[in-house]
Amino acid sequence: MTRINLTDEQFDAFSRLVFERSGMDVAKNQKTHLELALAERMAAVRAKDVPSYQTLLAATKESDGEFTLFIDRLVVQETSFFRTVGHFDALREKILPSLLRDERREKAIRVWSAGCASGPEPYSLAITLLEAVAGRRGWKCEVAATDIGTSALGEAKAALYEERLLRKTPPDLRERYFQKEGGLFRVTPAARALVEFRRHNLMDSGYPKDVDVIFCRNVLIYFRPDSRARILAGFHGALRQGGYIFLGHSESLRDHGEWWEPVWFEGGFGYRRRELSPAEPHAGKAPTIGVQPPPKQRTTRVRKRMETRIVHARLKSFASPATEAEVQVLSFRGGAADGEGDKDLLLATIRRQEARILISLDGATFLDAGDAALLRRAARMVRDYGGRAVLVCGDGPIRRWVDAEGLAALFELASTEDEGRRSLDAPKAKA
């Protein structure tokens, strides 16, 4: 497969094409990933050069053909069963019991996995629903599962997975809802029956209706602010009154507070659909261009306190100083932990002359602009006090957040704690 090296003009042209056809934003730091996707698809269709493949894409309808296959390859599909367990705990322990106790509503629960990839998320939701309604008569549960990638949907419908994707599945659920087939595991018919898969571009209409909970995790990061607003209008219209939405670690709705109320569940954040006044237009029965948010509501003291806790996320817990080579390991979890003591501990540690610190993001539960500002301040202090600090973060949404916030240029980065220790033990690179 021939290596592709796009010029700046070619990169901009492909970025515009992807945005115009799907609404997704290809950032500058994704250039290598775009080049790999192009190389694979150009080899598949035997395109002689980049301009000829660009012509082929431009002539293909979004709903089928080569553009769909190109998007399949471009979109990163990272998934596993019961990923971010705190979200599933909130669904199982708080949200579903509340719905089941509500005698005013019909006996139906509908959940939407928007950006379902190869299926572990919607099947995890189906299993959670089956466990919640076990022994209750008359309840109907549905999981709508949508994705822009056709190949991912094909894998999802097959419902056959490698064991590594089940690593976070509780043993009792693994026993009840998976059947071993050779070296793979297939989701049982009971869970598969609850899930309906279909292809859907979030920039189009056709959103599900009367949804109680939406899982749309690590999807909005692919879209520009105006596209996100349009999608969020569609989500607001899709949810029932008081419905919830869960996002990825690096995603926030703090700039859309008129529509969404932040809710802290033990182990993770969610957002509850705010109601509009009767005089205001419904927020997006179809996510059309030009949908405007409702007028800003008066900020109450309670709401302001909650949103301040979210925006100004704290360092939640720290490990004890490691004795080996005077390296101190700090676990940066984000979230809404109260108190200045945690932040002060980080900054005090950095002030130690020649401090050598590993700041691990692997356990992060929520990251936003407040976290980025704190880490940038920490980087400046490391430099000023003559110390060294390494950010530990694996590939995935958190790493993309680090790149998007410009933190990769301020810290040394490592994928694991051991790699970070080796980095600290190595001679410091000359500026």
N, C-alpha and C positions, 0 to 999 in steps of 0.2 A: 504494500500500500504506500503510495507516494506521499511524502510529507507536504502539507500545504502551509505556505507562509503568506498570509493576507497583508496587503498594503493597508494603510489607514483608510484610504478611500474605499477599498473593498470591504473592510470590516464595517465601516459606517453604512455601506449599501445593504449588507446582509442584516445588520441590526435594524435598519429601517424596515426591511422586508418582513422580518420576524414580528416587529411591533405592529405593523399595519395589518398583518394577516392573523395574528394571535393575541396581540395586546401585551405580549411578554417583552421584557426589557433585557437585552444582552449587554451586560456591563463590560467595561474595558478589561477588567481583571478576568473575564471569561473568554478572552480571545483564544487562548490555547484550546479550551474545550470546544469552541466553535470550529476551530481548524481541524480538530480530530473528527468531529461530526461530519464536516464537509469532505474530508479525505475518504471516510468510510462510504458515504453515499455516492461520491463521484466515482469511486472504484466500482460500486454496485451497478451504476447505470452506464459506466464506461464513458464518462464525460471527459473530453480531451483537455479542458482547462477550466479555470474558475469562471470566466465570463460565459462559457457555454452552459455550465451548470446553473448559473444565475438566471440565464434566459429560460432554462427548463423550469425552474422554480416559479418564475414570474408567470409562466403560462399555465400553471397547474392550479386548479380550484382548491380552496382551503379544505373542503370537506372530504377530499380523497386524493389519491395520487402521490406523487413524490414529495410534496410539501408535508403531508402527514407523516411519511416515513422519516423525513428530515427532522421534524419536530420530535418524533419518537426518540431519535438518537440524541438530540440536543438536550432534552429535559432530563435532569438527573433524577433517577428513581431510587431513593433511599428509603427503605422501609423494613419493618419487622413486626411481629405480633406483639401487641400491648406495649408499643413504644411510647415513652413518656408515661409511665404507669400512674403518675399522679392525676392525669386527666381521666383515666379509666376509673380510678378510685373515686374521683368526684362524681362521675356519672353513676357508678354503682351505689355509693353510700349516701349521696345527697340528692341528686337530680331525679333519678328513677323512683326512689321511695316517695318523693314529693308528688310526682305524677301519678303514681299508683294509689296514693291516698286521696287524690282529688276526685270526689264523687260527682262533680259537675261535668266533667269532661267525658267524651266517648272513650271506650276502652280500646284505644289505639295509640301507639307510640311510633313516631317516625323519626329516624336519624339519617343524616346525610353525610357521607364521606366525600368531600369535594377535593379532587386530586388524589384518587384512591390508589394510584400506581398499580402494582401487581396484586393487590388484594388483601394483604395482612391486616390493614386498618379496618376495612368494612367487616371482615370476618371476625376480628376482635370485638367490634361493636355488636355483631349478631350474637356472639357467645355471651357477651355481657347482658344483652336483652333477654336471652333464653334463661339465664340464671336468675334474672330479676323477676320474671313472670312465672317461674316454675311453680306449679300447683295452683295457679290462679286461673280461674275459668273465664273464657270469653275475651281475653286480651289478644289483640292482633299487633304484631311488631313488624316493622319494615325498615330496611336499610337501603337507601338510594346511594349508589356508588358511581361516581363519574370521574372521567379523566380525559385529557386531550389526546393521549397516546393510545393508538389502536393495539400495538403489540403488547403493552402493559395490560390492557383489558383482556386480551386473549389469554395471557398467563393467569389473570385473576379468575376467569371463568373455569379454567382447568383445576384450580384450587389444590395444586400439588407443589409442595415446598421443601426446600432443604432444611435440615434440622437446625442449622445455625439461626434461622429466622424465628425459631420457637424458643430461643434461649431465655426470654423474659416471660414466657407463658407459665403460670402456676401449674405445678405437677398434676393437681386434680383436674384442671381444665384440659390439660394436654391429654390426659387419659380418656376423658369423656368426649372430646370434640375432634380428635385426630386419629386417623387410621394409618398404620405404617404400611407402605407399599415399597418393598425393596429398601433402598436407602433414603427414600423420601417419605413425606407425610401428607396425607390428603385430608382436607376439612370434611367433616361428616355431613351427610345430606341434610340433617336438621338445621345446621348453621347455614349451609349454602342456600337453603330454601328461602331464607329471610332476605337475601341480598339480590338486588336487581342492578346489573351493570349496564351502563350506556356511555357512549362518547359524548362529551360536552365541552365546549370552549366557554370559559367563564365570561368572555366578552360578548357572548351571544345571549339571546333570551332563552326561554325554556327551562327556567329554574324550577326545581321541585316546589310543591306547595304544602302548607300546613306541617312544617317541620318543627320538631321539638328541640333538637340539638344538631348543630353543624360542627363537624371536625374538618377544618381547613388548615392544616399545619404545614408550614414551610412551603407554601404556595404563593402567597401574596408578595414574597420577596422577589419574585420574578417580574413584578409589574411596577410600572411607574405610578407616582402618586395619583394622577388623574384617572388612570385605569383602576387603581385600587378603590378609589371613591365610587366609581361606577359599579364595581363588583360588590362592594359593601352595601350599596343601595339594593342590589339584587338579593343579597343575603338577608337584609332587613325585611324585605317583602316576603321572602320564603319562610321566615320563622313565624311560629304562632306567638301570641301574646306571652311575654315572659320567657321566650325561648333563649337558648344559650349558644354561644359559639366558642370553640377552642382553637387557638392559633399556635404557631411554633414559638420556640424560645425567643428568637430574635425579632418577633413581630409584635406590634403594639397597635391598639386603637385609641391611643391617648389623644390623637388629633381629630378624633371623630366622637368626642364625648357627648355630643348632642343626640347621638343615635345609640350609644352603647355604654352600659354601666359596668365598670370593672368589678369582678367578684373574686375574692381570694378563697380558694379551697386549700385545705392542708395538703401541700405537695404540688400545687400548681394554680395558675390563673385561668379564669374564663371571663367571658363578657356576657351580660344579660341584655336583651333587646329592650331599649327604652321605648316607651309609647309616645306617639305624637298626639298633639291636641286635635280634636275633631275638625278644626278649621284648616289644619295643615294637610297638604297632599300626602297620600300614602307614599312611603319612601321606597319606590322601586318595585312595583309589581313586575316590571321588566326593566333590566339594567340598561336604560337608554342614555345616550349622551345628553348632557344638559340637566340631569337630575341634581337638584341642589339640596343641601342639608337644611333641616328646619332651623328657625331662629335659635340663637343660643339661649339656653335656659339659665336662670339665675343659679349661681354656684352656691349650694348650701355648705355649711361648715363641715358636716359629716362627709359630703361628697368631696370637698376640697381636701380633707384630711386623707381620705382613701386614695385619691388620685395622686396626692403628693407622695404617699407611701410607695406607690407603684413607680412613678417617674424617677424618684430618687432612691433607687434600689440600693440595698446595703450588702456588705459582705456578711453572709449568714453564719459561717462557722469557720474555724481555723484549726488545723492540726497543730500539735505541739512541735516546737522546734526540733528538727532532726539533728542528731548528734554527729552524723557522718559528714565530714568536710564543712561543717557549719552552714549547711544549706537549710533554709527554712521553707517549709511547704505550706502555702496558704490556699485554701479552697474557696474560690470565688463563685458563689451560688446565685447572686442577684436576688430577685424577689423583693418582698416587702418586709424584710426583717427590720424591726424598729431599733433605734438607738444609735448614737454617734460612736459608741465604744468600738464596734467592729471596724468601722472605717478608720478610726484613730489608730487601731492596732496595726492595720496595714501600713499607714503612713509612718507610724513610729518605727516599724521594722525597716522600712526603706531608709530612714534617716541614719541607721547604723552605718558607720563608715565601712566600705567594702562589703556591705551586705550582699549575700547571694541567695536569691529568692526564686522559688518556683511558684507561679500563680496558676493554679489549675482551674480551667473552665469546664472540665468534664461533667461536673455535677450541677451546672448552672440550671436554674429553673425559670429565670426570666432575665432578659438583658435588653436594655434600651439606652436612650441617649444619656441618662444619668450615669449608667455604668460606664459608658464609653468615656465620658468626661472625667470620671474618677480614675480610670486606667491611664488616660492621657496625662493626668496630673502625676500619677505614680511614675510614669515613664520619665517625665521631666525631673522628678526628684531623684530617681535612680542615677540619671546622668549627673545631676548637680552634686550628689553625695558620693560619687565614685563607686557605686555598687553595680551589681548586675542582676537582671531579672529576666526570666524566661516565661512566656505564656505557653501553657500546655493545653492544646485543643486538637482533637482529631479532625479528620475531614468531615464535612457536613455543614448543616445550617450555622453552627456556632463559628466554624472557620470562615464561612462566607460573611458572617456578621463582623468578625475581626477584620477581614479584608475591606469590607464596605466602609467601616469606620476609620480606616487608615491606621489601625493599630499594628499591622504587620510591619510597617516602616519604622515603628517606635520600639518594638520589643524583638528579642530573639524568640523564635517559635519552635515548638517541639510537639510531636504527635502523642508522646507518652511521657510519664514521669521519668522513666529510666533514660530516655533520650534527652530530656531536659537536664538531668544530672550530668550526663556526658558532655552536654554543651557547656555547662558551667565549669566543668573541669578542664575544658579545652582552653588554650591560650586565647585571650581576648583579641578579636580581629582589629587590625589597625584601621583607623578612620581614613 
